């Protein structure tokens, strides 16, 4: 719109100027190099001047074009080269995604020859070397990337991956520390720093990475608290191995506070409190936890608080402990076992009967076998109960929530899958096995090697 208005204004101005000069004639005379030019129209003079100015402008633009042509041609050739280079780079990435090593190598060489962009070409070359199994070449590319500030972070990530493949956790941890200095809020840096630090026993650094993960929103607060509790308990076990029982007790208490309803730190607190001569702390921890997280080892520790008590006194003590949760299977079995020790056969049978009416577990069957042999000397009946225990429902155990492996005690790392803080006191998973006949329920250990208990 504005261009049309401007054009109309120019045409109007030209017409007005022509009219103005036509009614005001004049004379013009010029002599130059022996030539004499005369005219009685000023308009002709102005027209000639305009034509001359146009010719000069065209000559100037042509001269500028000649001066700029080599640079323009060079830029055009460079742009074409860059386009072909990025096309080669894209094709190389596609080849890597497809797992075609030779094709990726071919495009990587072409991209290196066409592009002068180290971050992209080095990354493509390194990934191509990894795809082809040339780990030494990949390491060289990643180390070269450390020399450039723009590619340093990518190089560190590649070296972390290389070190983990080689099983060199110490080197991977050092690269992660350098990566954290460059980008302290990157999720994969914090996550791997936590995993490697706690695996190497550097629990303080692991806790620092965990707190940073919470601040940056990588992990929700609840998950952070659970992992912190696991770290505290792992530190407690490490302190206990080093002979610092007092520090181990303090850390176990921290883990108990950080994660309510978790049986592992309760057992640790009770055991360590007994070791340092604080039976009241052990008793308090067991009594507070029994109604929510009962465990057979709690009964053993609770009886150890009064190791010199008679069997009848132990029956009274166990009855007091389980009074707040009498209907729990663990309470019934604890009372039945104490009654068996005191030779109170009827009392033991009374506690076991509700479990028999439901679905007796393996432990219940074993207690019944003991009762039959102890009360009546019925070895045949005891053998039948023992045989029944092999097909009875499983009892709770220390089971990894990631892979289903069963352990004899709590540890911070699963010995099978290596998952951190995944072991808890729970029922093993079950799966349905379809055969010729009715479905049967057996324990699911997820993998063949998980059927055996891991000591």
N, C-alpha and C positions, 0 to 999 in steps of 0.2 A: 504493500500500500504506500509506504513512505517513498519507495523508489519511483512509483508512478507519479507521485506529487512532485518529487524532485525533478523528474524528466520534464514534466509540464512547465515547471518554473524556469528551467533552462531554455526550453523552446520559446517561452514567452519573452524571456530576456533577450534572446537572439533576435526575435522579430522586432522588439522595441528598439534595439540598438540599430538594426538595419533602417528602420523608419527614421530614427533620429539622425543618422548620417546622411540619408537621402535628401532631407530637407535642409541640410547644412553642408553644402559642397565646399570644397577647398582645393588647394593646390599642394602638390608634394614634388620636390625635386631633390635628386641625390646623384653625385658624381663620384665614381670609385673605380680605380685602376683603368682610367681612360673611358669608362662607360658612364653614360648619363641616363638617368631614369627620371621621367617626369610623368605625372598623372594629375588629373583634376578631381579625382575621387579618393577621399580618405578611406572609404570602405575597401577599395582595392588594396590599399597599402596594408590595412589591418588584416585582410585576408591573406596577403602574401606573407606577412609576419607570422600568422598562425600556421600556414603551411610549412614555413621554415622551422618553426619551433617543433612541429610534429616530426619533421625529418630528423632533426637533432635528437629528439627523444627516442626515435626508433633506433638511430645509430648507437645511442648510449645503452639501450636495453640489449641490443645485439652484442655489444662489447661486454656487458655484464654476464650475458649468457655464456660467451666464450670463456670468461674467467672462471665461472662456477661449474662448468660442465665436468671437468675431471673429478671434482669432489662429489658432485651429484651422482655421477656414474659409479664412483667408489661406494657411496652410501647405498645405492641400489643393489650393487653386487653383495655388499655386506648384509643387507636385509635379506636377500635371497639365501645367502649362506646360513644366516641365523635361523630362518624359517626351516631350511632343510635340517639344520642341527636339532631344533626342537622336535621336528617330526621324527628324527632318529631317536631322540631321547624318549619320546612317547612310545614308539614302537619297542624300544628296549624295556620300558616298564611293563608293557603288555606281555612281552616275552617272559619276563621274570614272574609275573602273575600266573602265566600259563605253565611255568616250570620248564621252559625250553632254554636250557643253558647255552647251547651253541648259537641259537638265534639271538639271545640276549647279548652274548659276547660280540657278535657281528655288529649289532646296532650300537653297542657301547663304544667300539672302536670308531665307528663313523661319527658318533656324537662328540667324542674327544677331538676328532680332527676338524669338526665344523664349529664347535662352540668354544668360547674362551670363558666358560662359567664353571669354575672349580667346584662349587657346592653341588651342582646337579650332576656333572659328569663323574666326579669322584664317588658320589653316592651310588650312581648306576654301576660304575665299575666294581665297587666293593660288593654290592648285592649280587652282581653277576658272578664274581669270584666265589662268594658263599654258595650260590646255586650250583656251581660246578665243583664244589668241594675243595677249592683251593684256599684253605684257611690262612695260609701264610701271606698270599697275595691280598686277601681281604684285610688282614691286619695291617699290611703296609699302607693300603689305601686309607684306612681309618686313622692310622698314625699321621699320615700326611694331612688329613683334615684337621688335626689338632693345631697345625701351624697357622691356620687362617682363623681369625676371630669369628667370621661368619659361619664357618663349618665346624668349629670346635665342639659344640654341643652334639651335633650329629655324629662326629667322630667318637666322642665319649660313649654315646649310646651303642654304637657298633662295637666298641671295645668291651663294654659290659657284656654284651651278648656273646662275644668271642670267649671271654674269660669264663662265663657260666658254662658254655659248651665244653670247655677244657677242664671244668671242675675246679678252677682256680678262684675260689670265693674271696680270698684275700685281695687279689688284684681287682676283681669286680667291685669289691667294697671301696677300694681306693678310687676307682674311676667314678663311682656313684657319689662319693664325697666331692669330687671336683665338679661333677654335674650339678650337684646341689648348690655349690657356690655360684654357678652361672645362672641357674633358674631354680630357686628354692621352692617354688610352688608347683612344680611339674608333678602330676600324679604318679607316673611310673617311677620317677626318681624316689619319691617318698615311700612308695609301696615296697620297692625292691630294697631300699636302704633299711627299712624296718625288718624285712625278712632276713636279709643277710647279716645284719647286726646281731639280732637275737640268736641266729644260727651259730654265729661265731662266739656267742657268750658275752657280747658287748650290749648288755641290757639297758644301760643308761642311754646309749646312742639310739637304741631301738625305741626307747620311750620318748626321746626327743623327736624322732621322726613321726611317732604316733601322734604326739601333740600337734605337730605341724600339719599332719593330715586332717586333724579335727578343725584347726583354724582355717584351713583352706577349703573346708567342706568336702574333702575327698571321702571321708568316712563319717557316718552319723555318730553323734555323741554316745549312744548306747553301745554301739560296736566298739568304740574306742575304750569305754569303761571295761568291757568284757576282755579285750586284749590286754589292757593294763593289769587287770587281775591275773591273767595268765602269766604276764611278765613278772609280777610280784611273786607269784608262787614258784616260777622257774628260778628266780633269784634266791628264794628261800631254800629250795633244794640244793642249789649250788653252794650256798653258805653252809648248809648242813654237811655237805660232802667235804668242805674245807675245815670243818670242825668248829665253826662259829655258830653254835646252837642258839645263842641269845639273838643274834642278828637274824637267824633263820626264823625264829619265833615271831619277831617283830614284822618281818616281811610277810609271813603267812597270815598274821592278823590283818595286815593291810589288804591282802588279797581277799580275805573273808569280808571285809567291810566294802570293798569295791564291787563285789558281786554277791548279792544276797541269794540264798538258796542253792549255793554250789557246795557240793559235799567234799570235794577234794581239799580245799583249804581248811575245812573244819577238822578233817582227819589229821592234817599236818599240824594244826594248832594244838590239838589234843596230844598227839605224839610228842611234839617238841616241848610242850608245857610239862609233860611227865619227865622228859629228859633233863630239864633244867630245874626240876623240883618245884613246880607250880601246879599242884594237883587241882586247886580250885579253878584255875583258868581252864584246865582240861575238862573238868566236870561241867563248868558253865557252858563251854562251847558245845559239848555233846548234848546236854539237856535242851539247849535252845534250838538245836538243829534237828532233833529227832523227829518231831512231828511233821516236818516238811521234807527232810532229806535223810531218812533212816538208812543205815548201812551196817552190815554185820561186823565190820572192823570197829565201829563205835562201841558195840557190846564188849568186844575183847578189851578195848582200852578202858571202858567204864569199869569192867571187872578188875582190871589191873590197878585201878585207883585204890582198891581194898583187896590186894592180892592175898592177904592173910585171913580174909573172911571165910567162914564156912560155906558149904554149898547152900544151906538153908538161908543164910544171910544174903547170899548172892541172889537167891530167888526173890527175896524182898526188895533188894536194890534194883533188879531188872524190872520188877513189877512197877516200882516207883518211876523208873525211867520211861516205861512205855505207857504209863497211865493216861497221858494226854492223847495217845493215838493207838488205842487198844485194838482197833479193827484192821490196822495195817498188817499185811502179810508178814512184814519184817518184824513187827511187834509180836505177833503170834509165834513165829519161829524162835525169836529170842527168848520168850517165856518158856516155850516148850524145851529148848535146849538147856536152859537153867534148871527146869524141873527134872529133866533126864539126869543131869549131873547130881541132883539131890535125891534121885531115885523116887521121885513122886510120879509114878507111872500114870495114875489117873489124871493128875493135873496136866501132865505132858499131852495125854490123849485129848483132853478137853481143849487145849489150845490148838492142836493140829486138826481136829475134826472139821472146823469150818473151811480149812484149806482143802481137805479131802473132798468135801461136798461140792467144792467149786472145780477148779482145774489144778490139781497138785503139781507143783514144779519139781524139778530134779532134787532140789535140796529138801523139799518136804518128803519126798519118797525116801531119801537117805535117812532122814530123821525117823520115819516110820520103821525102816529096817532096823535101826538101832533100838527103837522101842520094843519091837517084837522079840528081838534076841535078848535084850536086857530084862524085860518083864517076864517073859514066858520061856526063854531059852529056845524060841521057835526059829531055828536056823532056816528051815524051809520057807517060812513066811518072810523072813528077812531077805532071803535070796530072791523071792518073788518081787519084793519092793525094790531091791537093787536093780533087777532086770527091768522093772517098769520105769526106773529113773532114766534109762537110756533113751526112751521114747517120750518122756514127759516134757512139758513146756520148759523152756529155758529160764534160768534165773537172771536177774540183772547182773551185768558185768561191766568192766571198763572197756567200752567199745568206741572206736573212732567213728565219728559222725560223717566223715568224708568217704572212707573206703570200707567201713564195716569190720575192720580187723579188731580182734579181741586181745586185750592186754591183761597181765596179772596185776598191774598197779598203774596209777596215774603217772604219765610223763608229759612233758610239755610238747614233745614232737612224736607223731605216730611213726613207729619203726617201719611201717610198710609204705605209706604214701608220703611221709614227711610233713603232713599238715600240722600247723601250730595250733595248740589249744583246742584240738578237735575231739579229745578223749573225754568221755563223761560216763557216769554210772547210769546205764540205761539197759533196756532189754535189747538183745540182738535183733536185727531185722529178720523178718520171715518172708518166705516166698512160696508160692504154690507150685508144686511139681506135678505135671500131668503125666500120668502113666496109664496103662491098661487097668482100669479099676477106678475107685473113688479117689478124689484129690487128697493129697497128703500135705501137711505143713512141716517144713523143716527149717532150720536156721539158715538164713541167707548171709553168707560171708562175702558175697559180691565177687570174690576172686578165689580160685582154688586154694591158693596158699594161705588164705585167711581163716581156714577152718581150724587150724591149730592155734592154741593160745600162745601169745608172744610174751616171753618172760622179760 
